[in-house]
Amino acid sequence: MDATGSVRSFLKTNNVHDYGCQGQGPENKVMIPALIYEEFKTINSHASLYRPQTKNGDPRIWFSGLTKIANPNDIVAIIYYEGQFHVFNLTRLDVGALLDSSILNPLKELISGINGKANAVSRELLALLMDLAHAGPIPSMVAADTSVGRTLETALGIDINSSKKPDYKGIELKSYRSHRGNRKNLFAQVPDWELSKFKSSAEILDNFGYRRGDDFKLYCTVSATTKNSQGLSLNLDQDIKQLIENSDKPEVGDFVVWPLETLHNRLLEKHKETFWVEADSSYIDGKEYFQYTLVEHTKGPIVSQFDLLVDQGIITLDHLIKRNQQGRVVEKGPLFKIKPKGIDLLFPPSEQYSLI
């Protein structure tokens, strides 16, 4: 069978196989163990992943024994778990009935095993957050917008650093004040300077920055639906798979570029699983305190939705660049942010937990 785009993306994203690095011909074929599922039994199989010498080496995938459970035009799903493929004919199997059945079956056993392993860390983190919430309001660490997140991470014993990896054993923590309808941070990602006209944040600042007090800075939001006061906007070009930032200055035009694949990978890396933690903010003797109250638990962002939400202005970009008195340029972004209404569009249905 052809290894379709969605299959190739799935295999590459999950570090199973990259057809782009595979040579043509039978000597480069990759074999991976597989199980084919019927209602109450499984068939031992193996997957062949290869690129033939003919037809430009178009990527192919085949599961031995598949013809025993599938006809042409059937819909086949694959799961990769613990080093092997698990293959299901969705046209023949009533997945819902098998999962709801009181009779144990191979599919139900598999899904229970996956869920148990996947949920162990989230249950552990949720218990820690509940203990924290029941202890009452926590004094803010610093007087800043970011203090709601820094205070929570410190209380949980998480080191504050600039790592791109999720915060707690693979789960990303995002905190926000409950009384604000502000956009939520998704991730930070610099442009691809090699593909861009401008080669640094300093060059962006020099062209569009402004003086504020002792600092020369560029703090602004950039959207695909409108130009901001600096004349900046985003353009998503699906033909060349790039997000491009543009200036209305004719001598500048398009000046920085992000490959969409880079942004998709950052989204998947950062938000494979996320706890969005809501906090009530109050002031006691002039100091801010946080009472963490609610968690929204999301998993598996829908990558194709990212592009659509950028195009609709629901996902935007923030520049946070400044040159200090010593002449050093500091860039805290660019930050990709999402409006609150976009969370339900970017992620499959989430779960919510009350902490108090």
C-alpha positions, 0 to 999 in steps of 0.5 A: 500500500502507499504510505500516505502523508498522514501515515508518514507524518505519524511515523516520523513524529513518533520516531518510528520511521522516516521515509525521507532518510530511507534508500530505495530497493529491497536492501533498505527495507525496514521490518517492524513487528505487528499484531493484527486484531480481530474481535477476540484474537490477534494475528502475529504479523510484521510491517514492511516499510520500503521504497521500491526502485521504480516509481520514484521510490514512492513510500510503501507499507505492508502488513503480512496477513492483512488480506485475511482481515481486509478487502480493498477500500476498507479503512485500516487504522494503526497504533504504534505502542511498545515497539510494535504496530497494532492494526485494526480494520475499522470497516469490520470491527465495531470498536465502540462495542468492543471497548464497552463490552463486559467480555475481555477482548484484545482491543480492550486490553490494549487500550486499557494498557495504553490509558493506564500508562499514559494517565499515571503521570497526569494522576500524579500531577493532579494530586500534587496540584490538589494538595497545593490548592488545599493549602490555600493562597500562595504568595507571588514570587515576583511582581510580574505578569509571568508570576502566576506560572513561576509561582506554581512551578516553584511550589511544585519543585520545578526548576525555572529554565528556558528549556523547550521541553514540557515542564513535568515528566512530559506534561506542559504546565500553563497557568493564567489568572482567572479574571483575564480573558487574555491569550494563552502562550503556546510556545516560543520559536525564532524564525528560520534566519537562513530563509529570512531576509532579516538575520537577527532579532536586532535587525527586526528591532532596528527597523520597527522599534520605538523608544520607551524610557531608557529602552529601545523596544518592539513589543507588539502583536502580529496577526494574519487578519490585520496590520498592526501599528508598525505595519506588520502582518502574517501571511500563511502560504500553504503552497510553500508551507511557510508562515511569513511576516511582512512589513508594509514598508515597500523597501522591506516587504517579507522579512522573516520566515517560519517553515510550517513543519517547524511550527507543527513540531514545536506544537507537538513537542510542547503540547503533547499533553498540557495542564492549563491551570487557572488561578484566582488572584487576590491582594493581601497587604499589597502583595499578590496571592494565587489560589489555583482552582481549575485544571483543563487537561488537553492532549494531542493538538490537531496540527492541521488546525494550527494553520487554520487558526493562524489564518483566522487570527486566533493564533497570533505572534508577539514580538518582545524585543528590546535593547537595554542601556548596555546595547544588548538586544534581548528577545523573549519571543517570538511568542505564539499565543492563542485566544481562549476560544481557540483551545477547543479548536486546537485540541480534541475534547479536554477534561476539566478538574476542580482543585478545591 
